[in-house]
């Protein structure tokens, strides 16, 4: 008997708008079987219906959702279950690992108490009848996900992102379910922690005979973990097959777009190339591709520089050197990727170079001159070097229109000229066309990619000489990610606008960067041209980073498609 089976499932949401009630179809006639002990990857962009499909398994959809068709969990048809039976099924037969561990865990309760809660709820059917038995089970679960039992006494804020995600996995395993649904469990985690979390899931599936449904918009993550990949678009399944086949030879255009958005390092087809755009200086670019405006980067013409820069923070456990004697230069028109794990110091370095954090020692130089912290000098500097934040939703005031968001900078700096023309031109540069369509919109009326373009337009309105972008595509879907990266390439080629891009995504560096700088424990351990560093890494830490991301040699291995095991 299948562990889980969807039969002609249709889920619609009823919404109230200005035009009255309307119905939105999220899942449209899906039929799908998940066998016992199997691993299924569910891919697709936001809005494709994959999370709705997953949440329907345990009836976690909102009240305005209408479910038609069958969801067979073992012998039970989930839509027909009584509340009592549904409560018994949750945790014991199927459990969910939610996307945002920080938002899913209670910040004022120790994690061991949160894991034990499921054991208390199901005490009647589980052998853990008293606190001692439950505490022993919690310790066992923490060890199962490679955490010390002592971590059970921690509050969520005392754990790293990867540790919090492991706590969520331990919680899902508490009542020995036969099916685990993991909804984007590695989003926003750095590559090494991502690999560790995926390895934990894979090992548990293999050792305990669990069925796993892993949801992601990143095909490489699914190919590394799952035997089979199902791709959804607009509520329908558009491709279904073995992971290696889907990854190597995608058949549907949407699957091809998803695969192209996450490049394989070493693949020349994705070097300075993105869907819909090829940089004029891409490898093997022909003469036709080089036609049109193009400003070549000049690494010798240094715009932004850190010289012997150190930043030290004082804490309860003593001082921490977040940035340790760093030297870094960024040339005019050059895209530099600053890569490293969370906690490596790259964001602190960027904030210091933006004069948002004072250095403990060393200097930041702009166009060869040390940065002055005089108010007028800082204001001029911050016009020339603009910051593109990671989360566009947090960067934009939800009550301000796009016009107000983009016009704020020119008003603050008292730029001469017609304000509306400045805003319109910036929106055009950020490829929000026609600009008039967006001027009165507020952030909630825009997609994630459109919001990120508004943030970029706000930076472009000041006609900066350089951008500093902190994880600019970390929260975006695959195709939107490609669009934003293509925009950064186009701005570099047409306007000569260089950028320091902070990321833990080495594929991003392969996509768009001229040079890559690797940071570890506050120090730069390796730097050089992208091809040199990513294809022939010299430092052990760089090799470790590369060991856990897909590279071009993956496609040559017919046995599997794997991220790697050196995690």
Secondary structure, 3 states (H helix, E strand, C coil): CCCEEEEEEEEEEEEEECCEEEEEEEEEEEEEEECCCCEEEEECCCCCCHHHHHHHCCCCCCCCEEEEEEEEECCEEHHHCCHHHHHHHECCCEEEECCCHHHHCCCCCEHHHHHHHHHHHCCCCCCCCCHHHHHHHHHHHHHHCCCCHHHHHCEHHHCCHHHHHHHHHHHHHCCCCCEEEEECCCCCCCHHHHHHHHHHHHHHHHHHCCEEEEEECCHHHHHHHCCEEEEEECCEEEEEEEHHHHHHCCCCHHHHHHHHHCCCECCHHHCCEECCEECCCCCCCCHHHHCCCCCCCEEEEEEEEEEEEEEEEEECCEEEEEEEEEEEEEEECCEEEEECCCCCCHHHHHHHHCCCCCCCEEEEEECCEECCCCHHHHHHHHHHEEEECCCHHHHCCCCCEHHHHHHHHHHHCCCCCCHHHHHHHHHHHCCCCCHHHCCCCEHHHCCHHHHHHHHHHHHHCCCCCEEEEECCCCCCCHHHHHHHHHHHHHHHHHHCCEEEEEECCHHHHHHHCCEEEEEECCEEEEEEEHHHHHHCCCCHHHHHHHHCCCEHHHHHCCCCCCCCCCC
